[in-house]
Amino acid sequence: MSNVTLDKSQTIQVRYAEEATTSCCLSCGGAIDYAKPEKGEVLIDLGSGRGLDVLKAARMVETAYGIDFTKEMINASVSNKKKLRLENAHFLEGKIDQIPLPNESADVVISNCTINHAPNKQAVYSEIYRVLKKGGRFVVSDIIVDEKLPDHIINDPNAWAACYGGAIPESDYFEAIYKSGFRELEVIEKSESYQKVEVMVRSITIKAYKK
């Protein structure tokens, strides 16, 4: 792993460690609402942050897992879980391209404004494919860009932490999903382009099933 990648990862962790004790909104879509979790299902939230979506899902499903690589976010999630006494909610420290759960263990995977932080989007979607049961679904809200980012943005750790330095064009994003094994991708919603510093970005929410 290069020093540049390490700098990006560390900068992202610093940002979210600071956000763990705030009430700042960290989402870019309504993945959990579109996923429509049901009784008896197992749900995984990648980049679960303070655990709010996991705790919401825990009231609807059999078991809900939150995965986050920031220890402070995990601690905040566990604290919120204890306040609500939701014993079927579990929070695991880990990377979204190395999900610490078994093959075919989930009915639904959600993620909200997280996968843009991953250097290898295909690796993340391959992990989503691995942990989903046959017939399982993912619903992901994320950030994409209209055009490939210039190198000085791609190499800027602060841009990655701000949810746009790791964003890629829609065609590249979809290719990463298809290469991981998913088919028949559905775009649920996509925003108009808006400016993030010097680049044009969009939020997008997408869904697919593991056939």
C-alpha positions in Angstrom: 0.0 0.0 0.0 1.4 3.4 -1.0 2.0 6.2 1.5 -0.5 8.3 -0.4 -3.2 5.7 0.3 -2.2 5.5 3.9 -2.5 9.3 4.1 -6.0 9.2 2.6 -7.1 6.4 5.0 -5.7 8.3 8.1 -7.3 11.6 7.0 -10.7 9.9 6.6 -10.4 8.3 10.0 -9.5 11.6 11.6 -12.5 13.3 10.1 -14.9 10.6 11.2 -13.4 10.3 14.7 -14.2 14.0 15.1 -17.7 13.5 13.7 -18.5 10.7 16.2 -19.4 13.1 18.9 -21.5 15.5 16.7 -25.0 15.3 15.3 -23.9 16.3 11.8 -25.7 14.5 9.0 -23.3 12.2 7.1 -25.7 10.7 4.6 -26.2 11.4 0.9 -29.4 9.4 0.3 -32.1 7.2 1.9 -30.6 3.7 1.4 -32.3 2.2 4.4 -35.8 3.5 3.5 -35.5 2.1 -0.1 -34.1 -1.2 1.2 -37.3 -1.8 3.2 -35.9 -4.2 5.8 -38.3 -6.9 6.9 -38.9 -9.1 9.9 -36.7 -12.1 9.9 -33.9 -10.6 7.8 -30.3 -10.0 8.5 -29.0 -6.5 7.5 -25.5 -5.2 7.2 -24.7 -1.4 7.1 -21.3 -0.6 5.6 -19.9 2.6 7.1 -22.4 2.6 9.8 -21.1 5.8 11.5 -22.9 6.5 14.8 -25.2 3.5 14.1 -28.5 5.3 13.6 -29.5 3.3 10.5 -28.5 0.0 12.2 -30.6 0.9 15.2 -33.5 1.9 13.1 -33.2 -1.4 11.1 -32.9 -3.5 14.4 -36.5 -2.6 15.1 -37.6 -4.2 11.8 -35.2 -7.2 11.3 -33.9 -10.2 13.1 -30.3 -9.0 13.3 -28.6 -5.8 12.2 -24.8 -5.3 11.9 -22.9 -2.1 11.5 -19.4 -2.1 10.0 -17.1 0.9 10.5 -13.3 1.3 10.5 -13.3 4.2 12.9 -13.1 3.1 16.6 -14.8 6.3 17.8 -17.8 5.7 15.6 -18.1 2.1 16.9 -17.9 3.4 20.5 -20.6 6.0 19.8 -22.8 3.3 18.2 -22.4 0.9 21.1 -23.3 3.7 23.5 -26.5 4.5 21.4 -27.4 0.8 21.4 -27.2 0.5 25.2 -29.4 3.6 25.6 -32.1 1.9 23.3 -31.5 -1.6 24.7 -31.5 -3.2 21.2 -29.7 -6.5 21.7 -30.1 -7.6 18.1 -27.9 -4.7 16.9 -24.1 -5.4 16.6 -21.2 -3.1 15.7 -18.0 -4.4 14.3 -14.8 -2.5 13.6 -13.6 -3.4 10.1 -13.0 -2.4 6.5 -15.8 -2.4 3.9 -13.6 -4.2 1.5 -12.9 -6.9 4.1 -16.3 -7.4 5.7 -15.8 -9.4 9.0 -18.9 -11.6 8.5 -19.3 -15.1 6.8 -20.4 -15.9 3.2 -24.1 -15.6 2.5 -24.9 -14.3 5.9 -27.1 -11.3 4.9 -30.4 -10.7 3.2 -29.8 -7.0 2.7 -26.7 -4.7 2.6 -27.0 -0.9 2.8 -24.4 1.8 2.7 -24.8 5.6 2.8 -22.0 7.9 1.5 -19.2 5.5 2.3 -18.1 3.5 -0.7 -16.7 6.7 -2.4 -14.0 6.5 0.3 -12.8 3.1 -0.9 -9.8 3.1 -3.3 -11.1 -0.1 -4.9 -14.9 0.0 -5.4 -15.0 -3.4 -7.1 -13.4 -5.0 -4.0 -16.2 -3.5 -1.9 -18.9 -4.7 -4.2 -17.3 -8.2 -4.4 -17.5 -8.3 -0.6 -21.2 -7.3 -0.7 -21.8 -10.1 -3.2 -20.0 -12.6 -1.0 -21.9 -11.8 2.2 -25.4 -11.7 0.5 -27.5 -14.7 0.4 -28.9 -15.8 -3.0 -31.8 -13.5 -3.7 -30.4 -10.9 -1.3 -30.2 -7.2 -2.2 -28.1 -4.2 -1.7 -29.2 -0.6 -1.7 -26.4 2.0 -1.7 -26.4 5.7 -1.6 -23.1 7.3 -2.7 -21.4 10.1 -4.5 -20.3 10.0 -8.1 -18.7 12.6 -10.4 -19.6 13.9 -13.8 -16.1 13.6 -15.2 -12.9 11.8 -14.1 -11.2 13.8 -11.4 -7.9 15.6 -12.0 -4.9 14.1 -10.4 -4.4 16.8 -7.8 -7.9 16.1 -6.4 -7.4 12.3 -6.5 -4.1 12.7 -4.6 -5.6 15.1 -2.0 -6.3 13.2 1.3 -8.6 16.0 2.4 -10.7 15.7 -0.7 -11.2 12.0 0.0 -12.2 12.7 3.6 -14.7 15.3 2.3 -16.5 12.6 0.2 -15.4 13.6 -3.3 -11.7 12.8 -3.8 -12.5 9.1 -4.2 -15.6 9.6 -6.3 -15.6 8.1 -9.8 -17.8 8.6 -12.9 -21.1 6.7 -13.1 -19.9 4.4 -15.9 -16.8 3.4 -13.9 -18.9 2.9 -10.7 -21.4 0.7 -12.5 -18.6 -1.3 -14.1 -17.2 -2.1 -10.7 -20.6 -3.4 -9.6 -21.1 -5.6 -12.7 -17.6 -7.0 -12.4 -18.4 -8.1 -8.8 -21.2 -10.3 -10.1 -24.3 -8.2 -9.9 -26.7 -7.7 -12.8 -29.8 -5.7 -13.6 -28.8 -2.6 -11.6 -31.6 -0.2 -10.8 -31.0 3.5 -10.3 -33.6 4.6 -7.6 -32.7 8.2 -7.6 -30.0 10.5 -8.8 -29.5 14.2 -8.0 -28.7 17.0 -10.3 -25.1 17.9 -10.5 -23.8 20.3 -7.8 -20.4 21.8 -7.2 -18.1 20.4 -4.5 -15.1 22.8 -4.4 -13.9 22.7 -8.0 -15.7 19.5 -9.3 -19.2 18.6 -10.2 -20.7 15.7 -8.2 -24.1 13.9 -7.8 -25.6 11.7 -5.2 -27.0 8.4 -6.4 -29.0 5.6 -4.9 -28.8 2.2 -6.6 -30.2 -1.3 -6.0 -29.4 -4.8 -7.2 -30.1 -8.4 -6.3 -27.7 -11.4 -6.0 -29.1 -13.9 -8.5 
